[in-house]
């Protein structure tokens, strides 16, 4: 039934765990509206036949009160049923919306940067890819997205997800690919001349293939001075320096002067400490409270005087234009790692094995032959 309707409605594959639920609501709405319009059409035809003009029967001039009451009853029942139907659609849809907006706590976080006209992705190990997003299949993945220039929109039809990507802000979306495969990403917000070419692929791999794939990617290049972000000058003589994204965030934060006002050991300074900040509930000077998620923390970097942390002076300058999207992403990752339970500190993240000891070679889905495949054997 699901498959039949999916094909009838020309919907793409249901490649994420939420896709079947979203389609189920879509089917319910389509089928009830079809049934409703068919019913109206049939009644209209029946009435045309039944009440057609016949010379022999006179048209009654005064309405029959009993019949009028019956008609009113039918009208009220019909309107209530319709209203109830809309409420049911809305409630089911709202629950799906909440689900789509609430990434599971164990989701893998990947930073996404959009610019005219390409998508770049940065993984927790500090490596980056362009045009191809590698994800492990069967695990929730949470994308933390921002744009370098104009508004774009991250759209994966097969996952039934679409989310705007906005400069100076961080928006998030999550999904779980049901099985390994390659899925298309489109930009769904008109963003200039190259909008239609702004595509990418999501490549879902098994866990070990995923670990191997992101290990082979080149490190993220940040536009900061110093050799720490780049390959050593003499390739082959020194081992490649491996910085996790969190470690890069630490370097960026030091370089950009964040650490002059913020500490990471829990002591308040000119600004609040970063230890335990990410994911905590922050008291604001206006009496309200705010969850310090990626969106809030990005807003705090770009427009720090909009929402002031209670007990601190509004002295932080805006970092709009001073922090690139990858740098913002790296700082967010640093903040996130700083707030994980004690066992998982920055160092623990770096010590974690990136590749399973004897992982088999990557099997790329055959659909993926163009962008990014040059990284693979
Ligand atoms: Cu980016 Cu359209």
Boltz pocket constraint, residues with backbone or C-beta under 6 A from the ligand:
constraints:
  - pocket:
      binder: B
      contacts: [[A, 115], [A, 116], [A, 117], [A, 151], [A, 152], [A, 153], [A, 187], [A, 188], [A, 189], [A, 190], [A, 191], [A, 192], [A, 194], [A, 195], [A, 196], [A, 198]]
      max_distance: 6.0
